[in-house]
Amino acid sequence: MRTLAVLTVRNEAAFLLEWLAHHKAVGFTDFLVFSNDCDDNTVELLDRLDALGHLAHVENNAPHDKSGIQFSAMKRADKHRLAKRADWILALDIDEFVNIHAGQGQLADLFSALPEADAITLTWRLFGNADQVRYQGERITDRFTRAAPGIMHWPWRASMFKTLYRNNGVYRKIGIHRPRSLRDDAALDGFRWFDCVGRELMGDFKTKRVFSNYGQDNYALAQLNHYPLGAMESYILKADRGRAVHSDQMLDIDYWVERNFNTDEDTTISRYRPARDAIMAMFLEDTQLAEQQERAVQWRKDRFMELMREEPFRALFGRLMMTPPSRPVSDVTGRTLAGFATLGRRQARATATTSGAPDAQD
């Protein structure tokens, strides 16, 4: 069985080997990686991994169409040979790590736990910054172990998911959070969606939903460890890079506050460490990969020092150090905010219907 992970990256070469080694340890067989207008040595590192047969690398440089950088990569992924032969597909970001709790932690164990599933929603668990200031060339999943509570009532983005789905033609396009472009309604009837508690999902989960029901446990069989912040220095480089989807919006303190939850210790992903480290050691036996990894780490350190000469980034760095960890809201407050959000979405849908604008699916 061929399982494909699709990744888009920009200026994140330093994190590639850990991400790739981890997902090989999880059991993915194929990797399709798009690089987007990189200033660091991402292209060179990916080209070497491609030459060694570890992944397929495609440059996805500007100009991009109006759908944006990441969507344009997904459009190209739809036509790629790896996507055409894949049995299952999952689109991921470099800060997302699949963490399977079922069995021995392999994709095969998740499939065995949900044998009737054609799509499986992997809900984010947000991992906070935990007051880590300096970037040290760390392995992300080892250094950042403080996470959001297992049950979050707000913000709704804390319950967003990525979808691992069977590539049998029911959905014709790869989406950032979920498969898109349904072939026809009849095909959808037999295509079954499940979450990672074993609950079957119906309704808009099959058509456009991108977040799980917040205020519920979503992690029994698997979770998607999401490390959106990293060290404060790394967040400055992330702000410099820009958002993957909304590339015209600079990251600021609002993004940080909605993701910097550190209430719980979660080290469940450490079960993969021995296999991951063995794969990384194999990567680094290649002299060119080892040199590229060193260059990637140094580039981040040098780029941070350059950005500290610019007031917007210097000011943001100061704000990060002054901002305490985020406080989860109470159950009552969360439900109230969720109600307001539901009303807002209904109004937005009504406005879109009146104006003839299509619903967004990602």
TORTIFI-178790 format. One line per field, with one value per residue (C-alpha): residue in three letters; x, y, z. Coordinates in nm, 4 decimals. Layout:
TORTIFI-178790
dolum ALA, ...
X X, ...
Y Y, ...
Z Z, ...
***
This chain:
TORTIFI-178790
dolum MET, ARG, THR, LEU, ALA, VAL, LEU, THR, VAL, ARG, ASN, GLU, ALA, ALA, PHE, LEU, LEU, GLU, TRP, LEU, ALA, HIS, HIS, LYS, ALA, VAL, GLY, PHE, THR, ASP, PHE, LEU, VAL, PHE, SER, ASN, ASP, CYS, ASP, ASP, ASN, THR, VAL, GLU, LEU, LEU, ASP, ARG, LEU, ASP, ALA, LEU, GLY, HIS, LEU, ALA, HIS, VAL, GLU, ASN, ASN, ALA, PRO, HIS, ASP, LYS, SER, GLY, ILE, GLN, PHE, SER, ALA, MET, LYS, ARG, ALA, ASP, LYS, HIS, ARG, LEU, ALA, LYS, ARG, ALA, ASP, TRP, ILE, LEU, ALA, LEU, ASP, ILE, ASP, GLU, PHE, VAL, ASN, ILE, HIS, ALA, GLY, GLN, GLY, GLN, LEU, ALA, ASP, LEU, PHE, SER, ALA, LEU, PRO, GLU, ALA, ASP, ALA, ILE, THR, LEU, THR, TRP, ARG, LEU, PHE, GLY, ASN, ALA, ASP, GLN, VAL, ARG, TYR, GLN, GLY, GLU, ARG, ILE, THR, ASP, ARG, PHE, THR, ARG, ALA, ALA, PRO, GLY, ILE, MET, HIS, TRP, PRO, TRP, ARG, ALA, SER, MET, PHE, LYS, THR, LEU, TYR, ARG, ASN, ASN, GLY, VAL, TYR, ARG, LYS, ILE, GLY, ILE, HIS, ARG, PRO, ARG, SER, LEU, ARG, ASP, ASP, ALA, ALA, LEU, ASP, GLY, PHE, ARG, TRP, PHE, ASP, CYS, VAL, GLY, ARG, GLU, LEU, MET, GLY, ASP, PHE, LYS, THR, LYS, ARG, VAL, PHE, SER, ASN, TYR, GLY, GLN, ASP, ASN, TYR, ALA, LEU, ALA, GLN, LEU, ASN, HIS, TYR, PRO, LEU, GLY, ALA, MET, GLU, SER, TYR, ILE, LEU, LYS, ALA, ASP, ARG, GLY, ARG, ALA, VAL, HIS, SER, ASP, GLN, MET, LEU, ASP, ILE, ASP, TYR, TRP, VAL, GLU, ARG, ASN, PHE, ASN, THR, ASP, GLU, ASP, THR, THR, ILE, SER, ARG, TYR, ARG, PRO, ALA, ARG, ASP, ALA, ILE, MET, ALA, MET, PHE, LEU, GLU, ASP, THR, GLN, LEU, ALA, GLU, GLN, GLN, GLU, ARG, ALA, VAL, GLN, TRP, ARG, LYS, ASP, ARG, PHE, MET, GLU, LEU, MET, ARG, GLU, GLU, PRO, PHE, ARG, ALA, LEU, PHE, GLY, ARG, LEU, MET, MET, THR, PRO, PRO, SER, ARG, PRO, VAL, SER, ASP, VAL, THR, GLY, ARG, THR, LEU, ALA, GLY, PHE, ALA, THR, LEU, GLY, ARG, ARG, GLN, ALA, ARG, ALA, THR, ALA, THR, THR, SER, GLY, ALA, PRO, ASP, ALA, GLN, ASP
X 0.0000, 0.1306, 0.0812, 0.1744, 0.2578, 0.2477, 0.4485, 0.5100, 0.8014, 0.9703, 1.2976, 1.2617, 1.5553, 1.6737, 1.3604, 1.3307, 1.5398, 1.3594, 1.0173, 1.1047, 1.2682, 0.9694, 0.7143, 0.9194, 0.9163, 0.5351, 0.5087, 0.4571, 0.6030, 0.6148, 0.6844, 0.6093, 0.7657, 0.7166, 0.9634, 0.8371, 1.0748, 1.3333, 1.6167, 1.7940, 1.9315, 1.5967, 1.6185, 1.9675, 1.8789, 1.5593, 1.7382, 1.9881, 1.7122, 1.5422, 1.8632, 1.8993, 1.5416, 1.3936, 1.1319, 1.0220, 1.1015, 0.9205, 1.0014, 0.6850, 0.8196, 0.6365, 0.4360, 0.1436, -0.2194, -0.4728, -0.5378, -0.2016, 0.1251, 0.0034, -0.3051, -0.0970, 0.1277, -0.1747, -0.2904, 0.0461, 0.0374, -0.2900, -0.1084, 0.2063, 0.2865, 0.3108, -0.0409, -0.1794, -0.0466, -0.1115, -0.3657, -0.3876, -0.2902, -0.2260, -0.1232, 0.0992, 0.3053, 0.6604, 0.5379, 0.2875, 0.3839, 0.1540, 0.1357, -0.0527, -0.1554, -0.3095, -0.0995, 0.2695, 0.2117, 0.2184, -0.0204, -0.1091, -0.2267, -0.4517, -0.6014, -0.6600, -0.8323, -1.0637, -1.1091, -1.4232, -1.2734, -1.2117, -1.1127, -0.9647, -0.9510, -0.6258, -0.7005, -0.4306, -0.2897, -0.1192, 0.2277, 0.3302, 0.6551, 0.7150, 0.9288, 1.1995, 1.3817, 1.6834, 1.6847, 1.9489, 1.9224, 1.6935, 1.4754, 1.1313, 0.9500, 1.2158, 1.2388, 0.8725, 0.6603, 0.4164, 0.0786, -0.2790, -0.5316, -0.6677, -1.0090, -1.0179, -1.3320, -1.1739, -1.0258, -1.1890, -0.8614, -0.7200, -0.9489, -0.8588, -0.7681, -0.5826, -0.7409, -0.5802, -0.7985, -0.8322, -0.7345, -1.0045, -1.1387, -1.4331, -1.2451, -1.0485, -0.8226, -0.5819, -0.6710, -0.4687, -0.6954, -0.9225, -0.9757, -1.1703, -1.3750, -1.6248, -1.6814, -2.0557, -2.2995, -2.3676, -2.0004, -1.9989, -2.2698, -2.0312, -1.7262, -1.7049, -1.5372, -1.4196, -1.2406, -0.9639, -1.2054, -1.3808, -1.6873, -1.8344, -1.8667, -2.1518, -2.2905, -2.0505, -1.7528, -1.7799, -1.8012, -1.6271, -1.5630, -1.2001, -1.2283, -1.3426, -1.6118, -1.4296, -1.4873, -1.4473, -1.1698, -1.0396, -0.7135, -0.7774, -0.6321, -0.4092, -0.3389, -0.1527, 0.1168, 0.1255, 0.4269, 0.3299, 0.5563, 0.8867, 1.1485, 1.0888, 1.3774, 1.2150, 0.8846, 1.0582, 1.1797, 0.8297, 0.6959, 0.9650, 0.8665, 0.4962, 0.1881, 0.1610, -0.2011, -0.2665, 0.0764, -0.0220, -0.0812, 0.2193, 0.2268, 0.1971, 0.1187, -0.2434, -0.1316, 0.1040, -0.1583, -0.4095, -0.1536, 0.0755, -0.0886, 0.1445, -0.0795, -0.0140, 0.2970, 0.2684, 0.5638, 0.3694, 0.5512, 0.8783, 0.7856, 0.9169, 1.2513, 1.4660, 1.3408, 1.3561, 1.7105, 1.8235, 1.6810, 1.8366, 2.1723, 2.1388, 2.0631, 2.3665, 2.6015, 2.5718, 2.8345, 2.6295, 2.3205, 2.5275, 2.6782, 2.3391, 2.1968, 2.4765, 2.4212, 2.0485, 2.0983, 2.3555, 2.1324, 1.8575, 2.0951, 2.2372, 1.8957, 1.7697, 2.0592, 1.9791, 1.6135, 1.7071, 1.8337, 1.4758, 1.2307, 0.9145, 1.0899, 1.2819, 0.9549, 0.7809, 1.0648, 1.0284, 0.6529, 0.7013, 0.9270, 0.6743, 0.3720, 0.2859, 0.1623, -0.1973, -0.4695, -0.7377, -1.0873, -1.3494, -1.6091, -1.8869, -1.6856, -1.5737, -1.9275, -2.0373, -1.7610, -1.8385, -2.1996, -2.0930, -1.8674, -2.1537, -2.3739, -2.0932, -2.0423, -2.4134, -2.4235, -2.1156, -2.2738, -2.5956, -2.3994, -2.1988, -2.5167, -2.6735, -2.3658, -2.3041, -1.9605, -1.8490, -1.7885, -1.4243, -1.3157, -0.9742
Y 0.0000, 0.3445, 0.6236, 0.9727, 1.2789, 1.6102, 1.9009, 2.2645, 2.4590, 2.7966, 2.8741, 2.5708, 2.3543, 2.3134, 2.1175, 1.8930, 1.5953, 1.5570, 1.5875, 1.3364, 1.0872, 1.1025, 1.0342, 0.7525, 0.6051, 0.6431, 0.4382, 0.6767, 0.5276, 0.8350, 1.2052, 1.4879, 1.8172, 2.1594, 2.4409, 2.7976, 3.0877, 2.9852, 3.2097, 2.9435, 2.6133, 2.4298, 2.3647, 2.2168, 1.9937, 1.8694, 1.8069, 1.5881, 1.3941, 1.3522, 1.2247, 0.9710, 0.8487, 0.9661, 1.1993, 1.3831, 1.7556, 2.0110, 2.3827, 2.5917, 2.9417, 3.2647, 3.3836, 3.2061, 3.2329, 3.4171, 3.1053, 3.1511, 2.9667, 2.6577, 2.6071, 2.6308, 2.3558, 2.1348, 2.1856, 2.0643, 1.7736, 1.6515, 1.5813, 1.4265, 1.0592, 0.9949, 1.1265, 0.9234, 0.5967, 0.6699, 0.4631, 0.7173, 1.0871, 1.3387, 1.7029, 1.8331, 2.1343, 2.1245, 2.1975, 1.9090, 1.5596, 1.2581, 1.0887, 0.7576, 0.6120, 0.2905, -0.0263, 0.0281, 0.3776, 0.2874, 0.3930, 0.0257, 0.0278, 0.3268, 0.1626, -0.1570, 0.0391, 0.2048, -0.0654, 0.0913, 0.4389, 0.6058, 0.9342, 0.9912, 1.3352, 1.3985, 1.6818, 1.9264, 1.9281, 2.2630, 2.2673, 2.5987, 2.7880, 2.7112, 3.0276, 2.9011, 3.2056, 3.0930, 2.8688, 2.5996, 2.3732, 2.1535, 1.8621, 2.0098, 1.7067, 1.6591, 2.0196, 2.1243, 1.9031, 2.1510, 2.1413, 2.2623, 2.0723, 1.7516, 1.9157, 2.2753, 2.4892, 2.7849, 2.8957, 2.6818, 2.6780, 2.4561, 2.1817, 2.2071, 1.8824, 1.7426, 1.4537, 1.1207, 0.9905, 0.7029, 0.8152, 0.6293, 0.9136, 1.0209, 1.3461, 1.4710, 1.7315, 1.7456, 2.0181, 2.1753, 2.0412, 1.7991, 1.6468, 1.8685, 1.8620, 1.5860, 1.3713, 1.3445, 1.3137, 0.9469, 0.8580, 1.0298, 0.8012, 0.5074, 0.7100, 0.6943, 0.9523, 0.8765, 1.0762, 0.9436, 0.8372, 0.6022, 0.8212, 0.8219, 1.1748, 1.2907, 1.6094, 1.8939, 1.6877, 1.5162, 1.8376, 2.1378, 2.1105, 2.1703, 2.1529, 1.8871, 1.9471, 2.1533, 2.0732, 1.6997, 1.4435, 1.3882, 1.2013, 0.8429, 0.6729, 0.9480, 1.3208, 1.5690, 1.7331, 2.0944, 2.3118, 2.6488, 2.8652, 2.7023, 2.9146, 3.2902, 3.3349, 3.0843, 3.2687, 3.5854, 3.3957, 3.2595, 3.6155, 3.7098, 3.4181, 3.5067, 3.2882, 2.9839, 3.0468, 3.4150, 3.5297, 3.8976, 3.8905, 3.9271, 3.7093, 3.9071, 3.8619, 3.7570, 3.4380, 3.3679, 3.4152, 3.1843, 2.9013, 2.9396, 2.6913, 2.5090, 2.3601, 1.9891, 1.7773, 1.5468, 1.3255, 1.0518, 1.1248, 1.0102, 0.6507, 0.7288, 0.8658, 0.5515, 0.4867, 0.8557, 0.8938, 0.5864, 0.7283, 1.0691, 0.9048, 0.7297, 1.0633, 1.2294, 0.9552, 1.1289, 1.4032, 1.6389, 1.6085, 1.6652, 1.9808, 2.1052, 2.0518, 2.2569, 2.5331, 2.5357, 2.5799, 2.8563, 3.0361, 3.0648, 3.2065, 3.4586, 3.5611, 3.6268, 3.8636, 4.0466, 4.0856, 4.2299, 4.5370, 4.6074, 4.7730, 4.5691, 4.2393, 4.3755, 4.5043, 4.1721, 3.9850, 4.2102, 4.1555, 3.7789, 3.7946, 4.0128, 3.7971, 3.5208, 3.1778, 3.1744, 3.0872, 2.8413, 2.9857, 2.8192, 2.5774, 2.8388, 3.1122, 2.8760, 2.7689, 3.1332, 3.2232, 2.9153, 3.0276, 3.3681, 3.1988, 2.9805, 3.2856, 3.4589, 3.1641, 3.1434, 3.5108, 3.4758, 3.1821, 3.3759, 3.6720, 3.4451, 3.2812, 3.6188, 3.7472, 3.4210, 3.3714, 3.0072, 2.8603, 2.8275, 2.4694, 2.5317
Z 0.0000, -0.0975, 0.1571, 0.0408, 0.2520, 0.0624, 0.2063, 0.1108, 0.2601, 0.2467, 0.4269, 0.6561, 0.5503, 0.9098, 1.0032, 0.6990, 0.8079, 1.1402, 0.9744, 0.7033, 0.9415, 1.1753, 0.9051, 0.7601, 1.1114, 1.1200, 0.8011, 0.5101, 0.1925, -0.0358, 0.0051, -0.2368, -0.1294, -0.2875, -0.2187, -0.2542, -0.3342, -0.0759, 0.0431, 0.2473, 0.1142, 0.1115, -0.2634, -0.2444, 0.0506, -0.1142, -0.4422, -0.2597, -0.0815, -0.4191, -0.5793, -0.2981, -0.3515, -0.0213, -0.1729, -0.4858, -0.4918, -0.7070, -0.7081, -0.6859, -0.7333, -0.8162, -0.9927, -0.8285, -0.9296, -0.7149, -0.5039, -0.3306, -0.2800, -0.0974, -0.3111, -0.6274, -0.4910, -0.4233, -0.7827, -0.9053, -0.6611, -0.8116, -1.1390, -0.9938, -1.0481, -0.6726, -0.6150, -0.9029, -0.7611, -0.3904, -0.1991, 0.0842, 0.0900, 0.3682, 0.3164, 0.5961, 0.6996, 0.8311, 1.1863, 1.1877, 1.3060, 1.2896, 1.6310, 1.6319, 1.9679, 1.8337, 1.8438, 1.7716, 1.6363, 1.2687, 0.9936, 0.9602, 1.3231, 1.2613, 0.9541, 1.1530, 1.4300, 1.1744, 0.9082, 0.7576, 0.7221, 0.3872, 0.5533, 0.8994, 1.0610, 1.2510, 1.4921, 1.5916, 1.9396, 1.9817, 2.1388, 2.2922, 2.3173, 2.6880, 2.7257, 2.4889, 2.3492, 2.1479, 1.8427, 1.9030, 1.5997, 1.8081, 1.7171, 1.7540, 1.8941, 2.1647, 2.2830, 2.2839, 2.5084, 2.6682, 2.4984, 2.5080, 2.7225, 2.5767, 2.5569, 2.4307, 2.4237, 2.2435, 2.0055, 1.7382, 1.5437, 1.8176, 1.6844, 1.3176, 1.1467, 0.8494, 0.6603, 0.5768, 0.2975, 0.0548, -0.2957, -0.4899, -0.7038, -0.4869, -0.4263, -0.7248, -0.5621, -0.2705, -0.0219, 0.2551, 0.5312, 0.3463, 0.0015, -0.2368, -0.5569, -0.4932, -0.8025, -0.7418, -0.4522, -0.5210, -0.4762, -0.1377, 0.0037, 0.0332, 0.1395, 0.5188, 0.7418, 1.0977, 1.3648, 1.5886, 1.8604, 1.6199, 1.5702, 1.2212, 1.0801, 0.8646, 0.7102, 0.6394, 0.7582, 0.4207, 0.2197, 0.3756, 0.7507, 0.8590, 1.2386, 1.4838, 1.7428, 2.0030, 2.3665, 2.2967, 2.3241, 1.9704, 2.0320, 2.1443, 1.8352, 1.6958, 1.7003, 1.4870, 1.6967, 1.5793, 1.6664, 1.5133, 1.7309, 1.8185, 1.9918, 1.9898, 1.7458, 1.5107, 1.5298, 1.4105, 1.1039, 1.0531, 1.0547, 0.8027, 0.5794, 0.5831, 0.6090, 0.3869, 0.2851, 0.3517, 0.2349, 0.2422, 0.6206, 0.8505, 1.1594, 1.4799, 1.8461, 1.7798, 1.6037, 1.8954, 2.1678, 1.9991, 1.9931, 2.2942, 2.5314, 2.7715, 3.0395, 2.9757, 2.9312, 2.6292, 2.5422, 2.3623, 2.0369, 2.1991, 2.1098, 1.7605, 1.8787, 1.8351, 1.4809, 1.3915, 1.5201, 1.3278, 1.0064, 1.0717, 1.1366, 0.8021, 0.6327, 0.7911, 0.6764, 0.3403, 0.3433, 0.1271, 0.3471, 0.6608, 0.5103, 0.3960, 0.7454, 0.9014, 0.6459, 0.7199, 1.0937, 1.0445, 0.7951, 1.0569, 1.3139, 1.0669, 0.9385, 1.2896, 1.3544, 1.0306, 1.1294, 1.4672, 1.2813, 1.1663, 1.4043, 1.3215, 1.3947, 1.6930, 1.8396, 1.7807, 1.9516, 2.2540, 2.2670, 2.2575, 2.5627, 2.7476, 2.6654, 2.9160, 2.8086, 2.6905, 2.9406, 2.8253, 2.8621, 3.0774, 2.9459, 2.9761, 2.8056, 2.5330, 2.4558, 2.4444, 2.1999, 1.9933, 1.9709, 1.8445, 1.5881, 1.4659, 1.4176, 1.2300, 0.9952, 0.9228, 0.8385, 0.6168, 0.4311, 0.3824, 0.2454, 0.0140, -0.1147, -0.1848, -0.3649, -0.5527, -0.3948, -0.3453, 0.0020, 0.0999, 0.1639, 0.3135
***
